[in-house]
Amino acid sequence: MILLLLSYLGGVLTIVSPCILPVLPFVFARADQPFVRSGLPLLLGMALTFAAIATLATLGGSWAIHANQYGRIAALILLAFFGLTLLSDSLAERLTRPLVAFGDRLSRRTGDTGDGNGNIGASLLLGVATGLLWAPCAGPILGLILTGAAIKGASASTTLLLFAYAAGAATSLAAALLVGGRVFAFMKKSLGAGEWIRRGLGVAVLLGVVAIALGLDTGILARLSLARTAGLEQVLVDKAMPERKVTTVAVAGSDLPVEGTFPSLGGATTWLNAPPLTPAQLRGKVVLVDFWTYSCINCLRALPYIRAWAAKYKDHGLVVIGVHAPEFAFEKDLDNVKTAVRDLGVTYPVALDDDLKIWQAFHNEYWPAHYFIDAQGRIRHHHFGEGAYDDSERVIQKLLKEAGYRNVPAGIVNPQATGALAAADNADMQSPETYIGYARAENFASGTPLFDAPQSYAVPTSLQLNQWGLVGTWTISGEHAALARAPGEIVFRFYARDLHLVMGPGPDGKPVRFRVTIDGAPPGADHGADTDQNGSGTITGQRLYQLVRQNGPVGGRTFAIKFLDPGVQAFSFTFG
C-alpha cells in the first residue's frame, strides 16, 4: 500500500517535469469539451495504455519493444491527423472525405459540436495514442518500480504500480485541464477567439508530434532542469521506504536488533570454493552474506573490504559467503564466473544464484547488499551499496564477541585497492550508469536505432553531457550492441574521474583490439587499468574494463573507443 501511494505521488509530480510537455497539447486540445465525456476518457485511456505498455517492456522481449515502436508510429500518425483537423474546418473536411464515418467521428467531434457533448470513443482513442507516446522522466520513484519489475519479472502488482503512477499524472493533468477549460471558455465568450484558440491548439499538437518524433521527450527534455522533482521524489522514497522495511526485535544488552532469520541457500545453482552450505551447518558461526555480481562496479569497489574481513576473521568465527546474482546473461556463464572469482582473488565460498532464488529469499533489491547473521542464525544488521565499511566491521566484531569467540582482532582494515576496485570520486561525478542495449538505453544520440538488425550509425559533431552514440555498423539488442564490421566506435560525453565499460568479445571468443582517446588525444597519464598511455588495449573476456582514470582536475570530457576488430559486445558504462 505504501509503494502504491508512493507511485501515485510520483505520477502527480510529473506535471512539473519537462517530460510532460510534449503530451500537454494533446490534453489541452480538448479543454473546451465536457470533462466527463471528453477529458476523463482521454486521461483514462492514457493511463491504461501506459501501464500496459510499460508492463510489456519489463518482460524484456524484443517483440514487446518492436510492438511498442510500431504503436508509437501509429499514434504519431493519428495525433498528427488530429492536429491537422484542428487547423480549419475546410482542411478537416478534405482530410476526412475518404474516411467519412471514421474521420467525421474523430475530427468533427473533437471540436465543439454545439450540443454540449463530447465523443467518448474519440477521446478514449486519443488517450490510447497519448499513452503510447508518453515517456516520463525516470525519477527515483519510477526507477524503483521498473528496477523491481526487471528483477522479479512483470506481474499484476507491477501493472498496478505503473497504473498508479499514470493515474497520478492523470490527476495532475485533470486539474490542469479543468482550469484550462474555464480559461478557454471565458476567452471564447469574451473575445470570440474560439477559432483562433482551436488553430493554436492544432499547431501545438503538431509541434508535440514533431518533438516526440525527434526524440526530444526522452532526450533534451529529460535533461532540462526546469523542475527538480528528483530530489523531492527521493525524499518521499527515503521517508516511506527506508533502506529495508523489517520488523526488528530488540536483543538484551545489544544495539543490534533481530531483523529476521537466515533464509535457505538451496536456490544456488552451483557453489565455488566450498561444498553447498546450509544455515543449519553454519550455526555457531557469524556469517556475512554479500550479494554481488562480477561486472558491477559498486560490488567491485566493496570487494577489497569483503576479502579483508574474510581473511582477518576467518580463524575467529566468521564465514563470508558471496552470493553471485547476475545482472547480464553472460554473468550466468560458469566459466566466466570462475575466471572472475580467480582473477579477483575471492577465496571464500561463492553461491551462484543464477535464478535469483536466494536473492528473493532475502527479499533483496540491491547490488551490493551485505547481511550480517549471528551464531544463532538471526539477521542482525544489513547494509546496501558502498560505504560504511568501518561500521560494518564493528558489527562483525560485536557479533563474534556475542557468540563467545575470544581474542577477536581489533582495529579497522584499510585495503589499498587499485584499478576499478579503488573507491569512487563521488564529489566530481556527474555521469550516471548508462546501458547500451535498447531495453534500458537512454541519451542515445546517433539517431533512431534499429532493433536486432545491423545498421550504420554516426555521431553528431557535438554531444551534450551524458549523451553517447555509435559510429559504424552495429546491431543493437536488448542487452548490448555488437559491432558487425570493423572499425567501429562508441563516443560518450562524460563528467567523472573514472570511466568503465562492460564489454566482451563476440560469440567466437576472438580477442578484440581497441584504442581509447579523450578529447581526441591519447589518454596519457589518464589511462585506465585496462589501457596504456596510448589508449591501446585488448578485450579478452566478458567483464568490466577500466578505460579512464584521470589524475588531474575533473571536467566534461569526450571519450571515444575505436574497435579495430569486429564482434565486440558493449553492455554498459559506469563511472567513479
C-alpha positions in Angstrom: 0.0 0.0 0.0 2.9 2.4 0.8 4.5 1.7 -2.5 1.2 2.2 -4.3 0.7 5.6 -2.7 4.3 6.4 -3.5 3.8 5.5 -7.1 0.7 7.7 -7.3 2.5 10.7 -5.8 5.4 10.2 -8.2 2.9 10.5 -11.0 1.4 13.6 -9.6 4.8 15.3 -9.6 5.2 14.7 -13.3 3.1 17.8 -14.0 6.1 19.9 -13.2 8.5 17.7 -15.0 9.7 18.8 -18.5 9.0 15.3 -19.9 5.2 16.0 -19.7 5.5 19.0 -22.1 5.1 17.0 -25.4 1.7 15.5 -24.3 0.2 18.7 -22.9 -1.1 19.9 -26.4 -2.9 16.6 -26.9 -4.7 17.0 -23.5 -5.4 20.7 -23.7 -6.8 20.4 -27.3 -9.9 19.0 -25.5 -10.1 21.7 -22.8 -13.3 23.2 -24.2 -15.1 19.9 -24.1 -17.2 18.4 -21.2 -14.7 16.9 -18.8 -16.6 13.7 -18.0 -17.3 12.7 -21.6 -14.0 14.1 -23.2 -11.2 14.8 -20.8 -11.8 11.9 -18.4 -11.8 9.1 -21.2 -8.7 10.7 -22.7 -6.8 10.5 -19.4 -8.1 7.0 -18.6 -7.0 5.8 -22.0 -3.6 7.3 -21.5 -3.1 5.8 -18.0 -4.3 2.3 -19.0 -2.2 2.2 -22.2 1.0 3.5 -20.4 0.6 0.8 -17.7 0.1 -2.0 -20.2 3.0 -0.9 -22.5 5.4 -0.4 -19.6 4.4 -3.8 -18.2 5.2 -5.5 -21.5 8.5 -3.6 -21.7 9.6 -5.1 -18.3 9.3 -8.6 -19.9 12.4 -7.6 -21.9 11.4 -9.4 -25.1 12.3 -7.7 -28.4 8.8 -8.4 -29.6 7.4 -6.1 -27.0 9.9 -3.4 -27.9 9.1 -3.7 -31.6 5.3 -3.7 -30.9 5.6 -0.5 -28.9 7.8 1.1 -31.6 5.1 0.4 -34.3 2.4 1.5 -31.9 4.2 4.8 -31.4 4.4 5.3 -35.1 0.7 4.7 -35.5 0.0 7.0 -32.6 2.1 9.8 -34.1 0.2 9.5 -37.4 -3.2 9.6 -35.6 -2.3 12.6 -33.5 -0.8 14.4 -36.4 -4.1 13.8 -38.3 -6.0 15.1 -35.3 -3.8 18.2 -35.1 -4.4 19.0 -38.8 -8.1 18.7 -38.4 -8.0 21.4 -35.7 -6.4 23.9 -38.1 -9.6 24.6 -40.1 -13.0 23.2 -40.9 -12.3 23.1 -44.7 -9.0 21.3 -44.1 -10.7 18.8 -41.8 -13.4 18.2 -44.5 -10.8 17.5 -47.2 -8.7 15.2 -45.0 -11.7 13.2 -43.7 -13.6 12.9 -47.0 -12.1 9.4 -47.9 -13.0 8.1 -44.4 -16.3 9.8 -43.8 -17.6 7.7 -41.0 -14.4 7.4 -39.0 -13.0 10.8 -40.0 -16.1 12.6 -39.1 -16.4 10.9 -35.7 -12.7 11.6 -35.0 -12.2 15.2 -36.3 -15.7 16.9 -36.1 -16.5 15.7 -32.7 -13.1 16.6 -31.3 -14.3 20.1 -31.7 -17.3 21.9 -30.2 -20.4 20.3 -31.7 -22.6 22.8 -30.1 -24.7 20.2 -28.2 -22.5 20.2 -25.1 -21.5 16.6 -25.5 -18.0 15.3 -26.3 -17.4 12.0 -28.0 -16.2 9.4 -25.5 -14.9 7.0 -28.1 -12.8 9.6 -29.9 -11.4 10.8 -26.6 -10.6 7.3 -25.5 -8.8 6.7 -28.8 -6.8 9.8 -28.4 -5.9 8.8 -24.9 -4.6 5.5 -26.1 -2.4 7.2 -28.6 -1.1 9.6 -25.9 -0.3 6.6 -23.6 1.7 5.0 -26.4 3.8 8.2 -26.8 4.2 9.4 -23.2 7.8 8.7 -21.9 8.0 10.2 -18.4 11.4 11.1 -16.9 12.6 8.0 -14.9 13.0 9.6 -11.5 13.7 7.7 -8.3 10.1 6.5 -7.9 9.5 5.2 -11.4 13.1 3.8 -11.3 12.2 1.9 -8.1 9.1 0.4 -9.9 11.0 -0.6 -13.0 14.0 -2.0 -11.2 11.8 -4.2 -9.1 10.0 -5.4 -12.2 13.2 -6.1 -14.0 14.5 -8.3 -11.2 11.3 -10.0 -10.2 9.6 -10.0 -13.6 6.4 -8.5 -14.8 3.3 -9.2 -12.6 -0.1 -7.9 -11.7 1.5 -5.8 -8.9 3.9 -4.2 -11.4 1.0 -3.3 -13.6 -0.9 -1.9 -10.6 2.0 0.3 -9.6 2.5 1.6 -13.1 -1.2 2.4 -13.4 -1.0 4.2 -10.0 1.9 6.2 -11.4 0.0 7.0 -14.6 -3.2 7.8 -12.5 -1.2 10.3 -10.5 -0.1 12.0 -13.7 -3.7 11.9 -15.0 -4.9 13.6 -11.8 -2.5 16.5 -12.2 -3.4 16.8 -15.9 -7.1 16.6 -15.0 -6.7 19.6 -12.6 -4.9 21.5 -15.3 -7.5 20.5 -17.9 -10.4 21.7 -15.7 -8.6 25.1 -15.1 -7.7 25.3 -18.8 -11.3 24.6 -19.9 -12.6 27.5 -17.8 -9.9 29.8 -19.2 -10.7 28.8 -22.8 -14.5 29.2 -22.2 -14.0 32.7 -20.9 -11.8 33.7 -23.8 -14.2 32.3 -26.3 -17.1 34.1 -24.7 -15.5 37.4 -24.1 -13.2 37.7 -27.1 -14.8 35.5 -29.7 -11.4 33.8 -30.1 -12.7 30.2 -30.4 -11.4 29.7 -33.9 -8.0 31.1 -33.2 -7.7 29.0 -30.0 -8.6 25.9 -31.9 -6.0 26.7 -34.6 -3.4 27.4 -32.0 -4.0 24.1 -30.3 -3.7 22.4 -33.7 -0.3 23.9 -34.1 0.7 22.9 -30.6 -0.4 19.3 -31.3 1.7 19.2 -34.4 4.7 20.6 -32.6 4.2 18.0 -29.9 4.1 15.2 -32.6 7.3 16.6 -34.1 9.0 16.8 -30.6 8.2 13.2 -29.9 9.2 12.0 -33.4 12.6 13.7 -32.9 13.1 12.1 -29.5 13.1 15.4 -27.6 10.8 13.9 -25.0 13.5 11.4 -23.9 16.5 13.5 -24.8 16.8 17.2 -24.2 13.6 17.5 -22.0 14.8 14.7 -19.8 17.9 16.6 -19.0 16.4 20.1 -18.5 16.3 21.5 -15.0 13.0 23.3 -15.3 11.8 21.4 -12.3 13.9 19.4 -9.9 11.4 16.7 -9.0 14.0 14.1 -8.5 15.1 15.5 -5.1 11.5 15.6 -3.8 10.9 12.1 -5.1 14.0 10.8 -3.4 12.8 12.4 -0.1 9.5 10.6 -0.4 11.2 7.3 -1.1 13.6 7.7 1.8 10.7 8.5 4.2 8.2 6.0 3.0 10.7 3.2 2.3 13.9 3.3 4.3 16.7 1.0 3.2 14.8 -2.0 4.1 11.4 -2.4 5.8 11.9 -5.0 8.5 10.3 -5.8 11.8 13.0 -5.7 14.4 13.2 -7.3 17.8 15.5 -5.9 20.4 18.2 -8.1 21.9 19.1 -7.6 25.5 22.5 -6.0 26.0 23.0 -5.3 22.3 22.3 -2.4 20.0 21.9 -4.8 17.1 18.2 -5.9 16.8 17.0 -9.1 15.2 15.8 -8.3 11.6 14.8 -11.8 10.5 16.1 -15.4 10.2 18.7 -16.8 7.9 16.9 -17.9 4.7 17.7 -21.0 2.8 20.6 -21.1 0.4 19.1 -24.0 -1.5 18.4 -21.9 -4.6 22.1 -21.9 -5.6 22.8 -23.5 -8.9 26.5 -24.1 -8.2 29.0 -23.4 -5.4 32.6 -22.4 -5.8 35.4 -22.7 -3.3 33.3 -24.9 -1.0 30.6 -27.6 -1.0 27.0 -26.4 -0.7 26.3 -24.8 2.7 23.1 -24.5 4.7 22.0 -22.3 7.6 22.0 -25.3 9.9 25.6 -26.2 9.1 26.6 -22.6 9.8 25.0 -22.4 13.3 27.6 -21.3 15.8 29.4 -19.1 13.2 28.9 -15.5 12.4 28.0 -15.2 8.7 28.4 -12.3 6.3 26.3 -12.8 3.1 27.5 -10.5 0.2 25.2 -10.1 -2.8 27.3 -9.2 -5.8 27.9 -9.7 -9.5 31.3 -9.5 -11.1 30.7 -6.7 -13.6 29.0 -4.4 -11.1 31.4 -1.5 -10.3 29.8 -0.9 -6.9 30.3 -4.5 -6.0 33.9 -4.4 -7.2 34.7 -1.4 -5.0 33.2 -3.1 -1.9 35.1 -6.3 -2.7 38.5 -5.3 -1.1 36.8 -4.9 2.3 34.9 -8.2 2.0 38.2 -10.0 1.2 40.0 -8.3 4.0 37.3 -9.2 6.6 37.2 -12.8 5.3 41.0 -13.1 5.8 41.2 -11.2 9.1 38.3 -13.1 10.9 38.5 -16.5 9.2 40.1 -18.1 12.3 37.9 -16.3 14.7 34.4 -17.5 13.8 33.4 -15.5 10.6 32.2 -17.2 7.4 31.8 -15.0 4.3 29.5 -16.2 1.6 29.4 -14.4 -1.7 26.1 -14.8 -3.5 26.7 -14.1 -7.1 23.4 -12.7 -8.5 23.9 -12.0 -12.2 22.6 -8.8 -14.0 23.6 -9.7 -17.6 23.2 -13.1 -19.3 27.0 -13.6 -19.7 27.3 -13.5 -15.9 25.5 -16.8 -15.7 28.3 -18.5 -17.6 30.1 -20.7 -15.1 33.5 -20.3 -16.8 33.1 -16.5 -16.7 32.3 -16.5 -13.0 35.1 -19.0 -12.2 37.6 -16.7 -14.1 36.3 -13.6 -12.3 36.5 -15.3 -8.9 40.1 -16.3 -9.6 41.2 -13.0 -11.0 39.6 -11.0 -8.2 41.2 -13.1 -5.5 37.9 -14.4 -4.0 38.8 -17.4 -1.9 35.7 -17.7 0.4 32.6 -19.7 -0.7 30.6 -18.3 -3.6 27.0 -19.4 -4.3 25.9 -18.9 -7.9 22.3 -17.5 -7.7 21.6 -17.7 -11.4 17.8 -17.9 -10.9 17.8 -15.2 -8.2 16.2 -17.6 -5.7 18.5 -16.7 -2.8 18.0 -13.0 -3.8 14.3 -13.4 -3.4 14.5 -15.4 -0.2 16.3 -12.5 1.4 13.9 -10.0 -0.2 16.9 -8.3 -1.6 16.8 -5.4 -4.1 20.4 -4.1 -4.3 24.0 -4.7 -5.6 26.0 -4.9 -3.4 24.0 -5.9 -0.3 25.6 -7.2 2.9 23.6 -9.2 5.5 25.2 -9.9 9.0 23.9 -13.1 10.6 24.7 -14.1 14.2 25.7 -17.5 15.6 22.0 -18.4 16.2 21.0 -17.9 12.6 19.4 -14.5 13.0 19.9 -11.5 10.7 21.2 -8.7 13.0 22.3 -6.0 10.5 22.3 -5.1 6.8 23.9 -2.5 4.6 23.2 -1.7 0.9 25.6 -0.2 -1.5 29.1 1.1 -1.0 30.5 2.7 2.1 30.0 2.4 5.9 32.9 -0.1 6.0 34.1 0.9 9.5 30.6 0.4 10.9 30.2 -2.9 9.1 33.4 -4.2 10.6 32.4 -3.2 14.1 29.2 -5.2 13.6 31.3 -8.2 12.7 33.4 -7.7 15.9 30.3 -7.4 18.1 28.6 -10.5 16.7 31.8 -12.5 17.2 32.1 -11.4 20.8 28.4 -12.2 21.4 29.0 -15.7 20.0 31.7 -16.2 22.7 34.7 -16.0 20.4 37.8 -14.8 22.2 40.7 -12.7 21.0 38.7 -11.2 18.3 41.0 -8.9 16.3 40.5 -5.2 16.9 41.1 -2.3 14.6 39.7 -1.5 11.2 41.0 -2.8 7.9 42.3 -0.4 5.3 42.7 -2.3 2.0 44.8 -0.4 -0.6 42.6 -1.1 -3.6 43.8 -0.2 -7.1 42.3 -0.1 -10.6 38.5 -0.5 -10.8 38.4 -1.7 -7.2 39.5 1.7 -5.8 36.9 4.0 -4.2 35.0 6.3 -6.4 35.4 10.1 -6.5 31.7 10.9 -5.9 32.3 14.6 -5.4 33.3 15.0 -9.1 30.9 12.5 -10.7 28.0 13.8 -12.8 27.6 10.9 -15.2 25.2 8.0 -14.3 25.4 4.4 -15.2 24.3 4.1 -18.8 23.1 1.0 -20.6 23.7 0.4 -24.3 21.1 -2.3 -25.1 17.8 -0.9 -26.2 15.9 -2.4 -23.2 17.3 0.3 -20.8 19.2 2.7 -23.1 19.0 6.5 -22.5 20.5 9.6 -24.1 21.4 7.8 -27.4 22.5 10.5 -29.9 23.0 8.5 -33.1 19.5 8.8 -34.5 16.7 6.3 -34.4 18.1 2.8 -33.6 17.2 -0.3 -35.5 16.5 -3.2 -33.1 18.1 -6.6 -33.5 19.5 -5.9 -37.0 22.7 -4.3 -38.4 22.6 -0.6 -39.2 25.1 2.1 -39.9 25.4 4.9 -37.2 27.1 8.2 -36.9 27.6 10.7 -34.0 26.7 14.4 -34.1 29.6 16.9 -34.2 29.0 17.9 -30.6 27.5 15.9 -27.8 25.7 17.2 -24.7 26.8 15.9 -21.3 25.9 12.2 -20.9 24.9 11.8 -24.5 26.5 8.9 -26.3 26.5 7.4 -29.8 27.8 4.7 -32.1 29.9 5.0 -35.3 30.0 2.2 -37.8 27.7 -0.8 -38.4 26.3 -2.1 -35.2 23.5 -4.5 -34.1 21.6 -3.2 -31.0 19.9 -5.9 -29.0 18.1 -5.7 -25.7 21.3 -6.1 -23.5 24.1 -4.9 -25.7 25.3 -3.5 -29.0 27.6 -5.7 -31.2 29.9 -4.4 -33.9 29.1 -6.1 -37.2 32.1 -4.8 -39.1 35.4 -3.2 -38.1 36.2 -0.5 -37.5 33.6 1.0 -35.2 33.4 3.4 -32.3 31.5 4.4 -29.2 31.6 8.0 -28.1 30.4 9.4 -24.7 30.4 12.9 -23.3 31.1 12.3 -19.6 31.9 14.1 -16.3 33.8 11.8 -13.8 37.2 10.8 -12.7 36.9 7.2 -13.9 35.1 5.6 -16.9 34.4 1.9 -17.2 32.8 -0.1 -20.0 31.3 -3.6 -19.6 32.1 -5.5 -22.7 33.4 -8.7 -24.2 34.4 -10.4 -27.4 31.9 -11.9 -29.8 30.5 -15.4 -29.7 33.7 -16.8 -31.3 35.7 -15.5 -28.4 38.4 -13.9 -30.5 40.2 -11.0 -28.8 39.2 -7.5 -29.9 41.8 -4.8 -30.1 40.8 -1.2 -29.3 42.2 2.3 -28.9 40.8 5.0 -26.5 41.0 8.8 -26.9 40.0 11.6 -24.6 39.0 14.8 -26.4 40.6 13.4 -29.5 44.0 12.6 -28.0 45.6 9.6 -26.3 44.8 9.4 -22.6 48.5 9.6 -21.5 48.6 9.6 -17.7 44.8 9.5 -17.6 44.7 5.9 -18.9 42.8 3.3 -17.0 43.9 -0.1 -15.7 43.0 -1.8 -18.9 44.6 0.6 -21.3 48.1 2.0 -21.8 49.2 5.6 -22.3 48.5 5.4 -26.0 45.0 4.2 -25.2 45.6 0.7 -26.5 44.0 -2.4 -25.1 42.6 -5.8 -25.9 39.2 -7.4 -24.9 39.8 -11.0 -24.0 36.7 -11.8 -21.8 33.3 -10.5 -20.8 33.8 -8.2 -17.9 34.2 -4.6 -16.8 37.1 -2.7 -18.2 38.5 0.4 -16.7 39.4 2.7 -19.6 40.0 6.1 -18.0 41.4 7.2 -14.6 42.0 10.9 -14.6 44.8 12.3 -12.5 44.2 16.0 -12.9 41.1 18.2 -12.5 37.8 16.5 -13.5 35.5 18.2 -16.0 33.4 17.4 -19.1 35.4 15.3 -21.5 34.6 13.5 -24.7 35.6 9.8 -24.6 35.9 7.6 -27.7 36.8 4.0 -28.1 37.6 2.7 -31.5 37.5 -1.1 -32.1 39.9 -2.5 -34.6 38.3 -5.9 -34.8 34.6 -6.9 -35.3 32.4 -8.8 -32.9 32.8 -6.7 -29.7 29.7 -6.6 -27.4 29.3 -3.5 -25.3 26.8 -3.6 -22.4 27.0 -0.5 -20.1 29.1 2.4 -19.0 29.8 3.1 -15.3 31.7 5.9 -13.7 33.6 6.7 -10.5 
